[in-house]
Amino acid sequence: MPFKSRDVAVKAAEAALKKKALDVTILDLSGLTVIADYFVICTGESTTQVKAVAAFIEEELAKKRRKPLGVEGVAHSHWILLDYGDVVIHIFEKETRAYYNLEKLWMDAKTIEIDENKSDLAGEDKRTIRY
């Protein structure tokens, strides 16, 4: 079964959540632009966390034989962009995300909801992505 654009976006969002990224959002851009089908946007609390989230997303997608076409922003890590062609992943520091406000820029895009509520059951996170 092929690993489709939506699967890449969801896998990236799940990886970001595992690394404790905040405000993870998936924007469905299909039909709105030729830039990408999906944006995954998330926030790290420091440049160290931004780098860690980006590296973990790359590792997780490499397991599915997906490699980024390009990676930008690692040197300063205020905003790292992972370009998978049909899916573009943005990992921001909080202030940088607020400044660029991609969600407002792409407010016509559908949002795939992510429930980040934690469960007390055995200390495990219960996070689901709703389609």
C-alpha positions as CSV (number, residue, x, y, z in Angstrom):
1,M,0.0,0.0,0.0
2,P,1.6,3.3,-1.1
3,F,2.4,6.0,1.5
4,K,0.3,8.9,0.3
5,S,0.6,12.6,1.0
6,R,-2.0,12.5,3.8
7,D,-0.1,9.6,5.4
8,V,3.1,11.6,5.3
9,A,1.4,14.6,7.0
10,V,-0.2,12.4,9.7
11,K,3.1,10.5,10.4
12,A,5.0,13.9,10.7
13,A,2.4,15.2,13.1
14,E,2.5,12.1,15.2
15,A,6.3,12.3,15.3
16,A,6.1,15.9,16.3
17,L,3.7,15.0,19.1
18,K,6.1,12.3,20.3
19,K,8.8,14.9,20.7
20,K,6.4,17.1,22.7
21,A,5.9,19.8,20.0
22,L,3.1,22.2,20.8
23,D,0.1,23.3,18.7
24,V,0.5,20.7,16.0
25,T,-1.7,21.5,13.0
26,I,-2.2,19.9,9.6
27,L,-3.5,22.2,6.9
28,D,-5.0,20.5,3.8
29,L,-4.0,22.8,0.9
30,S,-5.2,20.5,-1.9
31,G,-7.1,22.5,-4.5
32,L,-5.7,25.8,-3.1
33,T,-2.2,25.8,-4.4
34,V,0.4,23.8,-6.3
35,I,3.0,24.4,-3.6
36,A,2.0,21.4,-1.6
37,D,-1.0,19.2,-0.6
38,Y,-0.4,19.6,3.1
39,F,1.4,21.8,5.6
40,V,2.3,20.4,9.0
41,I,2.9,23.2,11.5
42,C,4.2,22.9,15.0
43,T,6.1,24.7,17.7
44,G,9.1,23.9,19.8
45,E,9.9,25.7,23.1
46,S,13.6,26.2,22.2
47,T,15.9,26.0,19.2
48,T,17.2,22.7,20.7
49,Q,13.6,21.3,20.7
50,V,13.0,22.6,17.2
51,K,16.0,20.8,15.9
52,A,15.1,17.6,17.8
53,V,11.5,17.6,16.4
54,A,12.8,18.1,12.9
55,A,15.4,15.3,13.2
56,F,12.8,12.9,14.7
57,I,10.3,13.7,11.9
58,E,13.1,13.0,9.3
59,E,13.9,9.7,11.1
60,E,10.3,8.5,11.2
61,L,9.6,9.4,7.6
62,A,12.9,7.7,6.5
63,K,11.4,4.5,7.9
64,K,8.7,4.8,5.3
65,R,11.3,5.5,2.6
66,R,10.5,9.2,2.4
67,K,13.5,11.6,2.3
68,P,13.1,15.4,2.2
69,L,13.8,17.2,-1.1
70,G,15.2,20.1,1.0
71,V,15.8,21.2,4.5
72,E,16.1,24.9,5.5
73,G,16.8,26.7,8.7
74,V,18.8,24.2,10.7
75,A,21.7,26.6,11.4
76,H,19.6,29.0,13.5
77,S,16.6,26.7,14.2
78,H,14.0,29.5,14.8
79,W,12.1,27.9,11.8
80,I,13.0,24.7,10.2
81,L,11.3,23.7,7.0
82,L,11.3,20.1,5.8
83,D,10.2,19.9,2.1
84,Y,8.8,16.5,1.1
85,G,7.3,18.0,-2.1
86,D,3.6,17.2,-1.5
87,V,4.0,17.8,2.2
88,V,5.9,20.8,3.8
89,I,6.6,20.6,7.5
90,H,7.3,23.8,9.4
91,I,8.8,23.6,12.9
92,F,8.8,27.0,14.6
93,E,10.0,28.6,17.8
94,K,6.9,30.2,19.4
95,E,7.7,33.9,18.6
96,T,8.6,33.0,15.0
97,R,5.4,31.1,14.5
98,A,3.4,34.0,15.8
99,Y,5.2,36.4,13.6
100,Y,4.6,34.5,10.3
101,N,1.2,33.2,11.3
102,L,0.9,30.7,8.4
103,E,-2.5,29.5,9.6
104,K,-3.9,33.0,8.9
105,L,-2.2,33.2,5.6
106,W,-3.7,29.9,4.6
107,M,-7.1,30.4,6.4
108,D,-9.0,28.9,3.5
109,A,-7.3,25.6,4.0
110,K,-9.1,22.8,5.8
111,T,-7.6,21.9,9.2
112,I,-7.2,18.3,10.2
113,E,-7.9,18.3,13.9
114,I,-5.5,16.9,16.4
115,D,-6.7,16.0,19.9
116,E,-3.8,16.4,22.2
117,N,-5.6,15.5,25.4
118,K,-3.6,13.2,27.6
119,S,-4.9,10.1,29.3
120,D,-4.0,9.1,32.9
121,L,-4.1,5.5,31.7
122,A,-0.6,4.0,32.5
123,G,0.9,7.5,31.9
124,E,0.4,7.1,28.1
125,D,-0.6,10.0,25.9
126,K,-3.9,9.6,24.1
127,R,-3.5,11.8,21.1
128,T,-5.6,11.3,18.0
129,I,-5.7,12.9,14.6
130,R,-9.3,13.2,13.3
131,Y,-10.0,13.1,9.6
